[in-house]
Amino acid sequence: MPDDLLDYGWLIGIFAIALILGPLFALRPTSQKRGKVPMPEDWKARLARLPHAACIDDAQRLRWHDDVETFWSRVTVAGCQGFWVNADVRLTIAGYACLLRLNAPKGPPYPQLKTVLVYPQPFLVPQTEPDEYGLVPDEPIEQIGESWSGERVIVSWADVEAALMGDAVNVLVHEFAHQLDDESDDASGAPPWRDADRWAKVMQVEYDTLQRHRRPKVLDAYGKESPEEFFGVVMEAYFQRGADMARHHPALYQLLEATFGLSTEQVTWRTEVLVAP
Ligand SMILES: [Zn+2]
């Protein structure tokens, strides 16, 4: 074989390997090293721009700030499919994660959580659960968020933005509710620090009522799936439709207000996108 043909062979080989491996590397998150990203100087002012920052009092705000700082230093937030994670993205995620646990016993928030992955839009996930015929469908399903037991949360940023503008769905609240649920050894669909008797009583009544409703007004019908999903759905309604919940499900609203400490009946939604995906 002539020398120059051999050279071309190498080039073609390298090109072929790049073609095969390229997409794999492209799928890897554009990561930022844990604890290496400094907080911006005005991080408290930026947090205050989140719609639910007005739902807490001054004492809660001190706790919130402490927890957000710890979350920022411990948890890696990484963008996928080219999404760039800037300070507002990190603060929004840390902010909502920590708003959910203002009434939790003091300690590092979400101690088992390592990573939050952020996609610009809803993402496709291969199906793993068999259907009613026992077959796992080939088609991937579109998701806006996932929570992997105690270690990882995945969200679509477009859906986070929609929540900040008042959409009924709040993917951050839903997925971090699952993380809190995972910390509860003794129950499903509940945060660890609840008043267990009151929680079980009110949630059971509401869960049973939702099962009977064909078109529920405030709670998303997805909550019928399981106690775990019911908890996620209830938390979304508490954050996004607090006034409606207080009117149509007063016992539920009062339970959540007592457990989580936020008064969500009045929220000032954002009118502009925080970070363009
Ligand atoms: Zn869920």
Residues whose N, C-alpha, C, O or C-beta is under 5 A from the ligand:
A	BS01	ZN	E229 G232
